[in-house]
Amino acid sequence: HKRAPEGFCSQECAHQAPSLPWTPELAYLTGLVTADGCLHETKTGARSISFVSTEMNLIATVCSLVAACGANPRVGGGGVTQANKPYERIRWTDYRMYATMERIGLHPRKSLTMERLCLPRGTDGSDYFWAFLRGLFEGDGSILEQRGGGTPREILIVTGSPIFAAWLRRQLHLRGVYGCSEHSAWKGKKAARV
């Protein structure tokens, strides 16, 4: 077999890899990757995970979470957005983490094609959906307030995939959170509102 490039795992090891145990840290990280991350696969089958953000506190958070899950994050390859905001990129390789994210439903170029995710439970049966949602919100969420300030009116999570929005709405309903709609538009995208 050809050796995978630095920073990638091979297609073979990704398919054969065991899953990581589902923990609050991994669920939180998976939410962040779902929002602002990417699973990469080259033409030769080499694979890695990356995360991009203009928020340096999120970059630090992702680095800490990746390390807590046993991988080695590398920061580099940043730049400046069209809005003239600096951004940083984190890339890491962990064939078990890649396989875990792939098995729950993430895939390369997922933004418009992501569907229902299959979030596992912890080894003790714990539901880490809220940790996942925290990461998703920190990446793709907004708090909308009443005019003139005051109590927040609603939390908005934006996604380009209506199927994923419907899945998210269903997961929230199952946990007693209602008043959601995957049919609202936000800057031309489908949105799940909480």
C-alpha contacts under 8 A as a table, 3 or more apart, distances in Angstrom:
res1	aa1	res2	aa2	distance
3	R	10	S	7.57
4	A	8	F	6.02
4	A	9	C	5.97
4	A	10	S	5.43
4	A	46	A	5.56
5	P	8	F	5.70
5	P	9	C	7.78
5	P	46	A	6.92
7	G	48	S	6.63
7	G	91	R	7.56
7	G	92	W	6.28
7	G	93	T	5.59
8	F	46	A	5.39
8	F	47	R	4.76
8	F	48	S	4.80
8	F	92	W	7.67
8	F	93	T	5.45
9	C	13	C	6.74
9	C	14	A	6.73
9	C	46	A	5.32
9	C	47	R	4.95
9	C	48	S	6.38
9	C	93	T	6.32
9	C	94	D	7.06
9	C	95	Y	5.80
10	S	13	C	5.40
10	S	14	A	6.24
10	S	45	G	5.83
10	S	46	A	4.42
10	S	47	R	6.03
11	Q	14	A	5.15
11	Q	15	H	6.30
11	Q	44	T	7.97
11	Q	45	G	4.61
11	Q	46	A	5.61
11	Q	47	R	6.62
12	E	15	H	5.34
12	E	16	Q	6.27
12	E	45	G	7.91
13	C	16	Q	5.05
13	C	17	A	5.61
13	C	95	Y	6.51
14	A	17	A	5.19
14	A	47	R	7.75
14	A	95	Y	5.12
14	A	96	R	6.89
14	A	98	Y	6.64
14	A	99	A	5.39
15	H	99	A	6.55
17	A	95	Y	6.25
17	A	96	R	5.29
17	A	99	A	6.14
18	P	96	R	5.72
18	P	99	A	7.21
18	P	100	T	7.70
19	S	96	R	5.34
19	S	97	M	6.82
19	S	99	A	6.21
19	S	100	T	4.84
20	L	96	R	5.81
20	L	97	M	6.13
20	L	100	T	6.20
21	P	122	G	6.84
21	P	123	T	6.96
22	W	26	L	6.20
22	W	27	A	6.71
22	W	120	P	6.60
22	W	121	R	6.32
22	W	122	G	4.92
22	W	123	T	7.10
22	W	128	Y	8.00
23	T	26	L	5.20
23	T	27	A	6.06
23	T	122	G	5.97
23	T	128	Y	7.18
24	P	27	A	5.07
24	P	28	Y	6.01
24	P	128	Y	5.85
24	P	131	A	5.80
24	P	132	F	7.85
25	E	28	Y	5.14
25	E	29	L	6.09
25	E	65	L	6.01
25	E	68	A	7.21
25	E	69	C	7.05
25	E	131	A	7.61
26	L	29	L	5.00
26	L	30	T	5.93
26	L	65	L	7.28
26	L	69	C	6.50
27	A	30	T	5.03
27	A	31	G	6.28
27	A	128	Y	6.21
27	A	129	F	7.21
27	A	131	A	5.59
27	A	132	F	4.61
27	A	135	G	7.90
28	Y	31	G	5.19
28	Y	32	L	6.48
28	Y	131	A	4.73
28	Y	132	F	4.51
28	Y	133	L	7.31
28	Y	134	R	6.36
28	Y	135	G	4.87
28	Y	136	L	7.91
29	L	32	L	5.09
29	L	33	V	6.19
29	L	62	V	6.69
29	L	65	L	6.25
29	L	66	V	7.34
29	L	132	F	7.24
29	L	135	G	6.29
30	T	33	V	5.02
30	T	34	T	5.96
30	T	101	M	7.10
30	T	132	F	6.28
30	T	135	G	7.08
31	G	34	T	5.00
31	G	35	A	6.32
31	G	131	A	7.61
31	G	132	F	4.44
31	G	133	L	6.02
31	G	134	R	6.87
31	G	135	G	4.11
31	G	136	L	4.30
31	G	137	F	7.84
31	G	139	G	7.92
32	L	35	A	5.14
32	L	36	D	6.00
32	L	37	G	6.66
32	L	62	V	7.84
32	L	132	F	7.72
32	L	135	G	4.29
32	L	136	L	5.20
32	L	137	F	7.96
32	L	138	E	6.99
32	L	139	G	5.66
33	V	36	D	5.30
33	V	37	G	3.84
33	V	38	C	6.40
33	V	50	S	7.69
33	V	51	F	6.33
33	V	135	G	7.88
33	V	136	L	7.86
34	T	37	G	5.90
34	T	38	C	7.58
34	T	106	L	7.28
34	T	136	L	6.49
35	A	135	G	7.59
35	A	136	L	5.31
35	A	137	F	7.85
35	A	139	G	5.01
35	A	140	D	5.50
36	D	51	F	5.93
36	D	52	V	6.16
36	D	53	S	7.13
36	D	139	G	5.78
36	D	140	D	7.40
37	G	49	I	7.27
37	G	50	S	5.47
37	G	51	F	4.08
37	G	52	V	6.31
38	C	49	I	5.77
38	C	50	S	5.29
38	C	51	F	6.34
38	C	107	H	7.80
38	C	108	P	6.23
38	C	109	R	7.13
38	C	110	K	7.72
39	L	47	R	7.27
39	L	48	S	6.07
39	L	49	I	4.65
39	L	50	S	6.60
39	L	98	Y	7.51
39	L	106	L	7.61
39	L	107	H	5.93
39	L	108	P	4.77
39	L	109	R	7.59
40	H	46	A	7.92
40	H	47	R	5.30
40	H	48	S	5.20
40	H	49	I	5.95
40	H	50	S	7.62
40	H	108	P	5.64
41	E	44	T	7.89
41	E	45	G	5.66
41	E	46	A	5.48
41	E	47	R	4.50
41	E	48	S	6.88
41	E	108	P	6.95
42	T	45	G	5.13
42	T	46	A	5.26
42	T	47	R	6.58
43	K	46	A	7.48
47	R	93	T	7.48
47	R	98	Y	7.82
48	S	91	R	7.05
48	S	92	W	6.05
48	S	93	T	4.96
48	S	94	D	7.40
48	S	98	Y	7.10
49	I	91	R	5.74
49	I	92	W	5.56
49	I	93	T	6.28
49	I	98	Y	7.00
50	S	89	R	6.88
50	S	90	I	5.37
50	S	91	R	4.23
50	S	92	W	6.38
51	F	59	I	7.98
51	F	62	V	7.92
51	F	89	R	5.73
51	F	90	I	5.20
51	F	91	R	6.60
52	V	59	I	7.66
52	V	87	Y	6.88
52	V	88	E	5.79
52	V	89	R	4.50
52	V	90	I	6.45
53	S	56	M	7.15
53	S	58	L	6.99
53	S	59	I	6.59
53	S	87	Y	5.41
53	S	88	E	5.83
53	S	89	R	6.84
54	T	85	K	6.56
54	T	86	P	5.82
54	T	87	Y	4.07
54	T	88	E	6.43
55	E	58	L	5.42
55	E	59	I	6.57
55	E	87	Y	7.21
56	M	59	I	4.89
56	M	60	A	6.26
56	M	87	Y	7.82
56	M	88	E	7.54
57	N	60	A	5.12
57	N	61	T	6.16
58	L	61	T	4.84
58	L	62	V	6.05
59	I	62	V	5.24
59	I	63	C	6.21
59	I	88	E	7.16
59	I	89	R	7.84
59	I	90	I	7.34
60	A	63	C	5.12
60	A	64	S	6.27
61	T	64	S	5.16
61	T	65	L	6.19
62	V	65	L	5.01
62	V	66	V	5.95
63	C	66	V	5.23
63	C	67	A	6.19
63	C	73	P	5.77
63	C	90	I	7.54
64	S	67	A	5.20
64	S	68	A	6.06
65	L	68	A	4.90
65	L	69	C	6.18
66	V	69	C	5.16
66	V	70	G	6.53
66	V	71	A	5.51
66	V	72	N	6.79
66	V	73	P	6.27
66	V	92	W	7.96
67	A	70	G	5.08
67	A	71	A	5.10
67	A	72	N	5.80
67	A	73	P	6.75
68	A	71	A	7.48
71	A	92	W	6.83
71	A	93	T	6.74
71	A	94	D	5.90
72	N	92	W	6.04
72	N	93	T	7.27
73	P	90	I	6.31
73	P	91	R	5.89
73	P	92	W	4.85
73	P	93	T	7.88
74	R	90	I	5.50
74	R	91	R	5.39
74	R	92	W	6.18
75	V	88	E	7.00
75	V	89	R	5.77
75	V	90	I	4.45
75	V	91	R	6.56
76	G	88	E	6.52
76	G	89	R	5.56
76	G	90	I	6.34
76	G	91	R	7.89
77	G	88	E	6.73
77	G	89	R	5.72
78	G	86	P	7.40
78	G	87	Y	5.35
78	G	88	E	4.08
78	G	89	R	5.19
79	G	86	P	5.68
79	G	87	Y	5.47
79	G	88	E	6.65
80	V	83	A	7.80
80	V	84	N	5.49
80	V	85	K	5.29
80	V	86	P	4.28
80	V	87	Y	5.83
81	T	84	N	5.04
81	T	85	K	5.16
81	T	86	P	6.28
81	T	87	Y	6.98
82	Q	85	K	7.37
93	T	98	Y	7.64
94	D	97	M	5.23
94	D	98	Y	6.11
95	Y	98	Y	5.10
95	Y	99	A	6.05
96	R	99	A	5.08
96	R	100	T	6.03
97	M	100	T	4.97
97	M	101	M	6.18
98	Y	101	M	5.28
98	Y	102	E	6.04
99	A	102	E	5.00
99	A	103	R	5.98
100	T	103	R	5.18
100	T	104	I	6.45
101	M	104	I	5.37
101	M	105	G	6.59
101	M	106	L	5.58
101	M	107	H	7.86
102	E	105	G	5.32
102	E	106	L	4.85
102	E	107	H	5.83
103	R	106	L	7.23
103	R	118	C	7.82
104	I	117	L	5.37
104	I	118	C	4.61
104	I	119	L	5.87
104	I	120	P	7.67
105	G	114	M	7.43
105	G	115	E	7.16
105	G	116	R	6.91
105	G	117	L	4.97
105	G	118	C	6.49
106	L	110	K	6.73
106	L	114	M	6.84
106	L	117	L	7.47
107	H	110	K	5.58
107	H	114	M	7.67
109	R	112	L	7.72
109	R	113	T	7.61
110	K	113	T	5.14
110	K	114	M	5.00
111	S	114	M	6.16
111	S	159	T	7.38
111	S	160	G	5.90
111	S	161	S	6.70
112	L	159	T	7.85
112	L	160	G	4.91
112	L	161	S	4.75
113	T	160	G	7.97
113	T	161	S	5.90
114	M	161	S	6.01
114	M	163	I	7.21
114	M	164	F	5.96
115	E	161	S	7.17
115	E	163	I	5.19
115	E	164	F	4.70
115	E	167	W	7.57
116	R	163	I	6.72
116	R	164	F	5.45
116	R	167	W	5.47
117	L	164	F	7.75
117	L	167	W	7.66
119	L	129	F	7.35
120	P	127	D	7.89
121	R	124	D	7.69
121	R	125	G	5.30
121	R	126	S	5.46
121	R	127	D	5.30
121	R	128	Y	6.71
122	G	125	G	4.96
122	G	126	S	4.81
122	G	127	D	6.63
122	G	128	Y	7.27
123	T	126	S	7.21
127	D	130	W	7.72
128	Y	131	A	5.27
128	Y	132	F	6.43
129	F	132	F	4.98
129	F	133	L	6.05
130	W	133	L	4.85
130	W	134	R	6.06
131	A	134	R	5.08
131	A	135	G	6.62
132	F	135	G	5.34
132	F	136	L	6.29
133	L	136	L	4.87
133	L	137	F	5.93
134	R	137	F	5.14
134	R	138	E	6.13
135	G	138	E	5.15
135	G	139	G	6.27
136	L	139	G	5.27
136	L	140	D	5.86
136	L	141	G	6.93
136	L	157	I	7.69
137	F	140	D	5.18
137	F	141	G	4.06
137	F	142	S	7.27
137	F	157	I	6.19
138	E	141	G	5.76
140	D	157	I	5.61
140	D	158	V	5.69
140	D	159	T	7.50
141	G	155	I	7.01
141	G	156	L	5.48
141	G	157	I	4.33
141	G	158	V	6.42
142	S	155	I	5.84
142	S	156	L	5.12
142	S	157	I	6.48
143	I	152	P	6.56
143	I	153	R	7.60
143	I	154	E	6.09
143	I	155	I	4.66
143	I	156	L	6.25
144	L	152	P	5.89
144	L	153	R	5.59
144	L	154	E	5.37
144	L	155	I	6.13
144	L	156	L	7.20
145	E	149	G	5.82
145	E	150	G	6.73
145	E	151	T	6.40
145	E	152	P	4.19
145	E	153	R	4.81
145	E	154	E	6.93
146	Q	149	G	5.31
146	Q	150	G	6.12
146	Q	151	T	6.61
146	Q	152	P	6.20
146	Q	153	R	5.53
147	R	150	G	7.88
149	G	152	P	7.73
152	P	155	I	7.75
154	E	193	R	7.21
154	E	194	V	6.06
155	I	193	R	6.12
155	I	194	V	5.12
156	L	191	A	7.04
156	L	192	A	6.32
156	L	193	R	4.60
156	L	194	V	6.03
157	I	191	A	5.98
157	I	192	A	5.32
157	I	193	R	6.01
157	I	194	V	7.64
158	V	186	W	7.10
158	V	189	K	6.98
158	V	190	K	6.55
158	V	191	A	4.47
158	V	192	A	6.17
159	T	162	P	7.29
159	T	164	F	7.40
159	T	165	A	6.53
159	T	189	K	6.43
159	T	190	K	5.80
159	T	191	A	5.63
159	T	192	A	7.36
160	G	189	K	5.22
160	G	190	K	5.66
160	G	191	A	7.65
161	S	164	F	5.32
161	S	165	A	6.29
161	S	189	K	7.99
161	S	190	K	6.66
162	P	165	A	4.89
162	P	166	A	6.15
162	P	182	E	6.72
162	P	183	H	7.88
162	P	190	K	5.79
162	P	191	A	7.71
163	I	166	A	5.15
163	I	167	W	6.25
164	F	167	W	4.98
164	F	168	L	6.11
165	A	168	L	5.11
165	A	169	R	6.16
165	A	182	E	5.30
165	A	190	K	7.18
165	A	191	A	6.42
165	A	192	A	5.26
166	A	169	R	5.05
166	A	170	R	6.22
166	A	182	E	5.67
166	A	192	A	7.46
167	W	170	R	5.08
167	W	171	Q	6.25
168	L	171	Q	5.10
168	L	172	L	6.26
168	L	192	A	7.09
169	R	172	L	5.22
169	R	173	H	6.23
169	R	180	C	6.05
169	R	181	S	6.95
169	R	182	E	6.85
169	R	192	A	6.44
169	R	193	R	7.95
170	R	173	H	5.05
170	R	174	L	6.18
171	Q	174	L	5.14
171	Q	175	R	6.52
172	L	175	R	5.15
172	L	176	G	6.40
172	L	177	V	5.07
172	L	178	Y	6.98
173	H	176	G	5.06
173	H	177	V	5.00
173	H	178	Y	5.54
174	L	177	V	7.45
177	V	180	C	7.81
177	V	194	V	7.34
178	Y	194	V	7.17
179	G	193	R	7.57
179	G	194	V	6.39
180	C	192	A	6.35
180	C	193	R	4.83
180	C	194	V	5.02
181	S	184	S	6.32
181	S	191	A	7.36
181	S	192	A	5.53
181	S	193	R	5.52
181	S	194	V	7.78
182	E	190	K	6.31
182	E	191	A	5.27
182	E	192	A	4.47
182	E	193	R	6.82
183	H	190	K	6.21
183	H	191	A	6.64
183	H	192	A	7.54
184	S	190	K	5.94
184	S	191	A	5.49
184	S	192	A	7.32
184	S	193	R	7.83
185	A	188	G	5.77
185	A	189	K	5.36
185	A	190	K	4.99
185	A	191	A	5.89
186	W	189	K	5.21
186	W	190	K	6.40
186	W	191	A	6.19
